[in-house]
Amino acid sequence: MTSAILIIYTGGTIGMKQDPKDLTLRPFDFSQILEEVPELKKFAVRIDSYTFDPLIDSSDVEPTLWTRLAGLIRDRYDQYDGFVILHGTDTMAYSASALSFMLEGLTKPVIFTGSQLPIGIPRTDGKENLISAVEIAAARDGDGHARVPEVSIYFDSRLMRGNRTSKLSAEDFNAFRSVNWPPLAEAGVNIRYNKSAIRYPVSWSQPLTVHDRLDTRVAILKIHPGITPEMVRIFLCAPEIRAVIIETYGSGNALSKPWFTDIIREASATGKILLNVTQCTAGSVNMDLYATGKSLKEAGVVSGYDVTTEAALGKLFVLMGRNDDNGWVKAWLGEDLSGEISK
């Protein structure tokens, strides 16, 4: 049976083509995708496309886009074997992370990809990214199951778990990294699948559940030298903020000054959700290692382990949208829901 893939174009560099008259970059018609990328015709795959109108620049992405994407996938889930989402690179890791928590029970590939250069430019990386993403989205094992039934990001020959990925370069083709988790697949002469790294469903017949109610009352506080009590209080104690991601040093350390711990305790006493995430690219939070980390833990701060800030944000949005009880949210923050943390 021929696989069917839906390409969803939300916006971003990959969908641009140079106008031959004025040489400006304009979005091309994705209904003509097979004419623009004829290599896709060589796959025994039915390819359909859906284009957002208006297109959304990556820097303008908001949770409403994630809700629309999740709803579109839910509505077309039985019609397609996989989904390829074309998205701007600046916020791709945020979107992929959020979708990984919104789409519970996923048994089909949802692959985000894009490019650093427009698809209409001779040296574009967009064609290879798109072609390989489609091939992986359509790939099946001997039992007919999807090879990678996850929300992922494909970029520069590597398929990475979406909620483990961050953008680390604005100029290189290998713009994304998944430092704390190995690639799910790597494309060379052949596509090599890393089965031990791929997350498989408990049951291939399980239904898809979409969590599309999001609570976005989250702030991100980055600890830095010279941070003031006034600034910390604004982030941690503002009544309109329900949760704060605290980006700490190293393995989860912050200031040892009494005023800082006092504000943490004050915020925690009001029921605030406080999540400790390391600023380091690699490694994990361990609040039992040093005295400053232990003081945060004793004050009510929850460990984020090795979660990325992008994944922490999406996880909080979804969990808070599912339940108004902050205690319930704190309990689930420490659980690995979609392969986002190592425990």
N, C-alpha and C positions, 0 to 999 in steps of 0.2 A: 504494500500500500504506500502511495506517495505521501511524504510528509508535507504538512502545511505550516508555513511560518508567517507570522504577522510582523512587519517592520513598522514601528511607531516612531515617527519623526516629531520630536518636541521642539526642536530648534538647535542652534549650535553651528559651529564652524563646518562640520562634515557636510551639511546640506547646501553649502554655497557653491555657486558656479559663476565664472567670470563672464559678464556680458560682453559680447564681441564688439559692440559699438562704443560704449563709454568705458569699458574695462572695469566697471564696478562689480562688486560681488553681490549676487542676488540669490535667494533661495530657489532651487530648481524643483520641478514638479515630481514628487516621489511616486506618483502613479506611473511614471515613465522610468522607474528605477532599472528595469532590465535593459533599457536602451542606454542609460548612463553607465551602468556597470554590467556589460554583456557577459562577463565571466560567470555571473550568477545563473545564466541559462544552462550551464554545464551540469548543474546539480539536478537530481531527480526530485525537485522540491517545488511545491506550489508556493509562490511568494505573493502576498498581498501587502498593501501599505495603508497606513492611516496617518494623516498629517494634522497636527494641532493647528487650529486657527483661532486667534493669531499665534504665530510662533513665539516661543518664550526664550529670551536670552538667558544663558546660564546664570548670570549674576542676578537675574530677577526671579529665579525659582523660589517658590513658596510652597508650603504644605498643601495648598489647594491643587497644585500640579500632581502631587503624590496621590491625593484622593482620586483625581481624574484618571491617573494611570492605573491605580488598583481597580477602579470600577470598570475601566475598559478591558483589563485582563480578565476580570470576573465575568463580564458579559460575553467575551469571546473565548472563554477558556475551553469550551467543548468543541470549538471549531478549529482550533489550531494546536499543533504539537509543540510549539515553542514561540517565544516572543523576543524580538531584538529591538531595543529602545535606543534611538539615536538622540544624544543629549550633549549639551555643552560640557566641557571638561571641568570648569571651575567648581561646580557644585555636584558633579556626577557621583562622587563618593557619598555625599549626603543623601541623594535620591536613592541610590542603590541600597544604602543602609536602611533607610526608612521602609522601602518596599520589602526588604527581607523580614521585617517584623509585621508588616501589614498583611502579607500573604502567608497565612498559616496553613500548613498541610500541602505545600507546593509539591507537585510531582512532575513539573515541566520546566524547562529552562526559561529564565528571564534574564537576558544578557544586555547589559548597557555597553554601548561603545560610542566612539566619536573620533575626532581627529584633531591634530594640531594645525594641519593645513587643509583648506577646502578641497572637496572631492574633485573640483574642476581644475585644480592646479596640477601641473605635470608631476611634481615631486610629492604629491599628497600621500599621507599615510592612511587616508580614509578608506581607500579601496580595499587594502589588505585587511584592515580592521573589520570592515563590513563583511567581506567575503568569508573570513574565518569565523566571525560571530554567527553568521547564517549556517555555516557548515556544522559548527558545534551545536547550535540550537536544534538542528535536524538530526543529529547523531543518535543512534539507538544501539543498545547492546543486543546480545543474542536472544534475549527474551522479549525484545521489543520495547524495553524501557529506556527512558532518557538517560544519556550518559552523564549529564550534569544537571540534576533537577534542583537547581539553586538560583537565587538572584546573584548575578556575578557581573564583573567588569572585564571586558576583553580589550587589551591595549598592547600594541607592540609585541605580538607573538605570545602573550601570556594571558591566561584566563585566571582571574583572581576572585575570591569570595568578596562579594560587594561590601559586606559590613566589616571587612578586615583591611580595606583599601583606603589609601589617602593619596591625594595629588601632591607630588613632591617637586615637579619641574614645570615651569611655564614655557620652556623652550625645547626640551628634548622630546623625541618621539616616545621614549619610555617614560611617560609623564607620571605613571602611577606605580606605587609600591604596596606590597602586602608583606610587611616585615615580620609580623608575628605568626604568619600562617603561610605554608608553601602554596605555589600555584596549583590550581585545580587541573589545569591542562597547559601544555606548551606546544606551540606550533613551529615545526621545523619542516623537514621533508615530509614527515607525517605528523599528525596531531597525537601527542602522547598524553594520555589521561592518567592522572595521579589518583587512583581509586582510594587510597588510604586517606587522602585529604578531602574527598568529596563527601558531602552530607546527603545520605539517602533517606527517603521517607520510611516511617515505620510500616506503612502499608501503601502499596501502589494504587489501591482503590479508595484511599481516604479522600474525603471531599475538601475542596478549597474553602477556607474561611477567610474573609476579608475584614480586617479591622480598620475601618475608614473613619472612625471618630477619633480625632487627635486633639490633645490638649497641649498647646504650645507655650504655656506659661513657664518657660525655662530660660535661665540666664547662664552665661559662661563667664566665670571669673578666673583670669589667668594670674597666678601668683608671680610677682616680680619684685626685685629689689626696689625699695622706696615706696612700696604700696602703702597707702594711708588708711587709718581707721575709718575715715569718712567714706572712702571708696568702697572698702569691704562692707561697710554697713549698708550702703546703697544697694549692693548686689544681694546680700544675704537676708536683709530684713525688710525689703520692700514688700508691702502687703499684696501687690499684684503678681508677685513671683511665687510659684508653687515649688519649684525645684531649681537647684543651682549645681552646675557641673564645675567643680573646682579643679583647675589644671595646676597640679603641684609639681614640685621638683622631684627628679629621680624616682625613687621607689614609693613616692607618695608623701613627701615631706613638705612642710610649710614653715611659716614663722613660729618661733617658740615664744614670742613675746606674749605676755599675759593678756594684753588688749585683744589680740587676734583670737586666742582661745576663748575669751569671754564672749566675743561676738558670735563665734561658732556655736557655743553653748546656748546663747540667747536665741539664735535662729532655729536651732534644733529643738529647743523647748517649745517653740510655737508650732512644731510639727513639720517644718520644712524638710524637703528631701534634699540631702546634700551628698553628691556623688564625687568620689575622689578618682581623678584620671591623671595619669602622668603626662608631662609635657614631652617626655622623651619619645623619639620615633619608635624605638624598640624597647622591650622589657615590660615589666608589670608592676602594679601597685602592690606593696606589701607593708601594711601599716603596723606590723608587729616587729619590723626590723630596727627602727630607730625611735627614739623618745618622742620626736615631733609627730611621727606617724601614729604612734600609740595614743598621743593626746587627742588627735583628730578622731580616732576610732572611739575613744572613751567619751568624746563630746557628741557622738551620734552620727559621724560621717560614715557613709557606706563605701566599701571598696569597689572600684570599677575593674580591678584586675588588669588585664591587658587590652581592654576595650579602647577603640579609637574615639576621639571626640565626636566624629561624625556618627558613629554607631551609637554612642551614648545619647546623643540628641534624639535620634530616631527612636531608640528604645524607650526613652522617657516619654516622648510624644504619644507613642502607642499605648504604653502601660497606663499613663495618666488618663488617656482617653477611655480606657476600658474600665477604670475604677476610680471613684472619688476618694477612696481610703488611702491615705499616704503610707500607712503601715503596710498595706497590701503591696503597694508599688515598691517600697523598700525591700520587701522580702523577695520579690521577683527580679529585682535588679541584680542580685547576686547569682541568679540562675542563668545557665547558658541556654538561651531560647532559640537561637538561629545560627549557632556556630560562631558567635561574636566574641566569646571569651574562652580562655583556656583555664581549666580548673583541675 
